[in-house]
Amino acid sequence: MKKTLFFALIPVFLIAFALTLGAQVGGGDIVMKNSFGDAAFSHERHAGKGLTCQQCHPEPYVTAEKHKTVTMKEMEQGASCGLCHNGKQAFTVKGNCTTCHKK
């Protein structure tokens, strides 16, 4: 009886595992409200570029709720998104407003 139940549950676990492979990466899109236009951060897009969770978490980002708001000037000096979006690792935050901000 136990063996039958065990083998009957294997397909259930395999299906559940397969579904998790296609699951959303991280926290999905995070929208940061801004008077200039909301900026959306896509976990999927960044993971698709080869970044791992550990490269951003827990430093410089803990969670969206705990992340401190920074100015564009601070980003241009390497804070927040500007840490990587500096024109060397990724496109620069300076002068690329509509790349991230949508009205």
PESUL-V153841 format. One record per residue. N is the residue number from 1. OMEGA is omega in whole degrees, 0 to 359 (NA if undefined). D_CENTER is the distance of its C-alpha to the mean C-alpha in whole Angstrom. Layout:
BEGIN
n:omega:d_center
N:OMEGA:D_CENTER
N:OMEGA:D_CENTER
END
This chain:
BEGIN
n:omega:d_center
1:181:45
2:179:42
3:180:42
4:179:42
5:179:39
6:182:37
7:177:37
8:182:37
9:180:34
10:179:32
11:179:31
12:180:29
13:178:27
14:178:27
15:179:26
16:178:23
17:180:22
18:179:21
19:179:20
20:178:17
21:180:16
22:183:15
23:179:13
24:180:10
25:175:7
26:183:6
27:182:6
28:179:6
29:176:7
30:181:8
31:177:11
32:182:13
33:182:16
34:181:18
35:178:22
36:183:22
37:182:19
38:176:16
39:181:13
40:174:10
41:180:6
42:175:5
43:183:2
44:181:6
45:181:7
46:177:6
47:177:7
48:177:10
49:176:11
50:178:12
51:176:9
52:179:9
53:185:8
54:179:11
55:180:11
56:183:9
57:6:10
58:177:13
59:5:13
60:184:13
61:174:10
62:175:11
63:178:10
64:182:10
65:184:14
66:183:15
67:180:13
68:176:16
69:179:17
70:178:18
71:176:20
72:178:20
73:178:22
74:177:20
75:179:18
76:179:20
77:174:21
78:178:18
79:174:17
80:182:13
81:181:11
82:177:15
83:179:15
84:181:13
85:186:14
86:182:18
87:179:20
88:179:20
89:181:16
90:181:15
91:182:17
92:176:18
93:184:17
94:176:21
95:180:22
96:188:20
97:186:19
98:175:19
99:182:16
100:184:14
101:178:16
102:178:18
103:NA:21
END
